[in-house]
Amino acid sequence: MKAVVLSGGYATRLRPISYALPKLLFPVLGRPMIYWTLDLLKTVGTDEVVLGVNYMAEMLRNKVGSTYDEMKITYSLEDHELGTAGPIKLASTNTQLNETFIAMNGDVIAQLDLKEMLKQHKQTGARVTDAVHEVRAPQRFGVVQRGSNGRIQRFVEKPKRGTEPSHLVNAGIYVIEPDVLQLIRPDRKVSLEREIFPILAKEGKLFGFTFSGHWFDIGNLTDYRKANFSLLRDSTEKLEKRRREKNVAADATVQRTVSLGDNARVGSKARIGPYALVGDNSSVDARARIEYSILFENVSIGEGSKVSGSILGTGVRIGKDVKIGRGCIISPYVTVADRVRIGNEAIIHPHKEINKNIRGPAHIM
């Protein structure tokens, strides 16, 4: 089986971190987002995955490479925006999609049974089966109206509160028959939801597969933080063994809701948690405190510094006795000098050197 993963977005709502790192390499529970997707596809024996890429494609290619766990990884480069259907059509010009295949958004992390989804797809004779998930507040998403037989009758994009036909939303994961490609005009921006699915719904060939496991659509930094902390809360037992194997000082405090990456180091009397993710090859020096925060890989926190409720990108360097307030976003490769104070909700763009206090909220470009 083959799959197409839509990976070409500009991640504008994840800026300024995404100025220096493509969305699919953002770590989720210590692993780049793309590997969560590839692991899901592996459950149904996927042997080739086509990544539809555009923004920072070379960085993604260098990280992921051409194989993953015996799956072949190929790349389909979009030189202009193609929507949600156009990248699938483009991928089909380089890779034969002549059998049932899977397409999915690259920024989705979902706990669903793809085998059951494929089984339902075959049983119903659908041309497309769309994974749908129930949410409390569907106003941000494409909401699905379904008939009693599971057929999708229509989509309502971002309905106003009180007008939504259901609380089932399009989860961005599809099983597709190859003849659907004939409906997609090549080399132009085409929307699956607005242009292709209405045709299939009218034919009665568009079905929904409902799943109840976790689902995260990581569209912005609030979603990103929520996904990490939710998965962290649900994974504390699995992380316990990994924590014991890390380089943690005997008198350091590491709470249960903490994830420490490979080669992470925690110094004497440091305190990590609650809700903290420390990336690979990162270090937290003596007496430092990290709470409700996400540290990407290769981050260093100096002695006595405190980070609370913030996100620190790849390669950030924090000096001694620094205080970083809640809601701060510090982009990759920023350096903060000793004893600097950064107020709440400060946003700092990549490659900056911060030598003076910042009163939040602020935007440092």
N, C-alpha and C positions, 0 to 999 in steps of 0.2 A: 504493500500500500504506500501511496505517496501523500504528501501533505504540503500545503503552501501556508507560510506564516507571514502575515502582513507586518513588515518591520520598517517601513519607509517614512514614518511620520517624523515631523520636526520637533516633537515633544515641547511645544511652546509653553505649555502649562507646568512643565517641570524645570523651567528656567529659574535662576541662572545656572543651576548645576548642569543642565543638559547642554549648555554651551560647550562644555568640555568632555561630556560623556554621553553616548547614545542611550536612549531609554532602556533598551534591552540589556544593557550592562549594569544598570542600577542593581545593587545587591538587595535581595529579599531573603531574610533570615540567613544572611551570609553567603548566598549564592546568586550570581547574576540571573536576572529575570528569565533570560532566554533558556536556561537549563531547566527551569520548571516546565516550560512549554515542551521542550524536547523529551523530558521524562514522561510527560503525559502521552505524547504521541507514540512513545516506545511501547506503551501498554497494549497497543493493537498491532504490533509488529510492523510499524512504519519503517520502510527501508531507505526512503529518500525524502529529505525535507528541503524545500526550496524557500529561501528567505528572500522576500521582496524588499529590497533595500534602496535607500537613497541617502538620507542625511547621515554623515559620519560612517558611511558603509565600510571604508577600509579598516577603521578601528574595530568594527564588529567582526569583519572577516578575519583579522589578525588574532582576535581572541578566540573565536569559535572554531576556525579552521575548516577543513573539508570532511571531517568525520567526527561523530560523537557516538560512543557506545555502539559501534558497528553500523550506525546510520550514515548514509552519504549526505553531506550538506553541500548544496549548491546555492548560487546567488543570482538573483534576477534584478539587475540595476534599473531603477526608474529614473529617467533624466528629467521628468516633470511629474507633477501631481496627477495621480490616476484614480483617486477615490478608493472605494473598498472592493469594487469588482475589477477595475482596470488592471491592478497588479496580478490578479489571478489569470486574466487573459494573457498578459505579458509572460508570466511564468510558463504558460502552456506552449509558447512559441519556442522555448528552449528545452523544456522537459515534457515528454509525452504524458499527458493526463487523459489517457484513454480508458481508464477504469474508474470506479468509484474512488473519490479522494476526499481528504479533509482539508478545510481551510479555516484559519483562525487568526484572530488579532494577536499580535505579539505581546501586548501589554495586559493580557488577561491571565490571572492565576485562578484555576478552578479545580475543584474536587468532584469529578464526575466519572462515571463508568462509560468510557468510550466504546467498550465492547457491546454494552446494552444499547447504546445509541445507534451503533451500526446495525445491530439485530433489528431494532424497531424500524430503521430506515428501509431495510430489505422487506420486512413484513408488510409495510404500508404501501410500497411501491412509490415512495416519494421521489421527486427529482432533487429536492433539497430538504434536509432536516436541520432545523435550527435548535441549538440548545437554549432553553429558556429557564430563567431563575426568578423566584419570587423575592421581591424586596419591599421594604416598608415604604420607601419614598421613591416611586418610579419616575418622578418628574424630570430627572436628569437623563433618562435613557429612552431608547425606542421600546415602546410598550406594545405587547402582543395581545391581539384579540383572537381567541381560539374558539372553534366549535367543539361540541361534545365528543366528536370523534378524533380530536387531536389536530385537525387541520387548522392551520393559521389562516384567518380570514383577512386580517389587515394589520399594519403597523401604524402606531400613532407616535410620532417623534416628539419627545419632550413635551408631553401634554401638561396643561395647567392643572394645578391641584383641584381635585373634584371632578375632572373631566376624563380621567384615565379609564380605559375600558377594563383594565385588570391591574394586578400588581406583578404580572409576569413580564420580564424584560428580556430583550435579545442579549444573550451572553457572549456573542461574538465568536461562536464555535459552530462550524457547519460541516455536514456530510453532503457532498455534491456529486451528482451524476455528470459525466463528461459532456453530455449533449447540452447542458446549461451554458457551456462556453459559447455556443452559437448565438446566444442572446446578447452577448457582450461585444459591443463594437470596439475594435482594436484602437490602441494609441490615443485614447481620450479618457477623460475623467468620467467614470461611471459608478453609480451608487448601487450596491446590492439591494439595500433596504428600500430605496425610493424608486428604482427603475426596473430591477430584475424580479424581486420578490412579488410585487403586485401582479405581474404576469403569471407567475406560478400559483399564487393564491387563487386567481380567477380560474385556473385550470383544476384546482383542487389537488395540486401536487406539492404543496408546501406544508410541512408538518413541524410540530414542535416536540422536543424531547425535554421533559421537565426533570431537573435534578435539584437535590436539596443540600448537597455538600457546600463547602465554602466557595465563594466566588468574589474575586476582587478585580475591578476594572480600574487600573492604576492610571488615571488621567491627570492627576495633579499631586502636589506634594502632601496634601491632606490625605488623599487616598493612599498614597505611598506609605505614610506613617501608620495609617490604620491597618493596612495589610501586614506590615511587619509586626506590629504589636499584637494583632489578633493571632497570627501564626505563632508568635513567640509564646503567648499565653497557652496555646494548645499543644506546645511541643516541649514543655519544660522537662518532662521525664526523659525524652530522647536526648535532650541536651546535657543531662546530668553527667553522663559518662565523658562526653567531650570536654566538659569544664574541668573534670578531674585530671585530664591529660594535659592541660595547658600549663604555661609557665606563670603560675600565680604565687605571689609571696604568701608565706604561711599566715601572716597576720593581716592579710587583705580580706575584705568582705565582698563576696560575690553572691548576690541574691539569686533566687531560683529563676526569676523571669529575666534572665540574661543569656545572651549568646556571645561566645568568644570564638573568633575565627582562628584559622590555622596560624600558628606562630605568634599569636597575640600574647602580650606580656602585661602583667599587672603588678605594680610595685608595692612596697611595704606600706601598710595602713591605708591603701587606696580603698575606695568604696564604689562598687559598681552595682547599679540598680536602685530602685526597681525599674523595669522596662528599659533595658539598654542593650544595644547591639554593637559590638566592637569588631571591626572587620579584620580580615587577614593581615598579618604583618604589622598590626597596629600596637601601640604601646601606651599604657596609662601609668605615669610615674607615681612615686611615693606621695601619699596624702591627697591625691587627686580624687575628684568625685564626678561620676557620670550617672545621670538619671534621666529617664524618659527621653533618651536620645539615640540617634543612629550615627555611628561612625563608619564611613566607608573604609576601604583598605588603605594601608600605609599612612594612617593618621597617627600623630604623636601628641600626647597631652603631657605638659610639663608638671613638675612637682607643685602640689598645692592648688592646682587649677580646678575650677568647677564648671561643668557643662550641664545645663538643665533644659530639657524640652527642646532640643535643637537637632539639626542635621548638619553633619560635617562631611564634605565630599572627599574624594580620593586625594591623598598626599597633603592634607592640611597639617600645618605645624602650629601648635599652641604652646606658648612659652610658659614660664613659671608664674604661679599665683595670678592667673588670668581668670576672670569671671565672665561667663557667657550666659546671657539671660534667655528666657523662654521664647520659643517661636523663631529663633534665629536660623538663617540658612547661610552656611558658609561654604562657598563653592570650592571646587578642586584647586589645589596648589596655592591656597592662601596661607600666608604666614602672619601670626599674631605675636607681637613682642611681649616680653615679660610685663606682668602687672597691669596690663590693659584691661579696661572694663568695657564690655559690649552690652548695651541695653537690650530689652525685649524687642523682638520682631525686627532685628536688623538683618538686612539682606546684603551679602557681600559677593561680588562677581569674581570669576576666576583670576588667579595669578596676582592678587593684590597683597601688598605688605601693609599691615595695620600697626602703626606705632603710637597711635593716640586713642584715647577713649572715644567711644561712639555712643551717643544718646539715642536709644531706640524710640519709636521705629525709625529706621533710616534705610537708604538704598545707596550702597557704595559701588559705583561703577568704575 
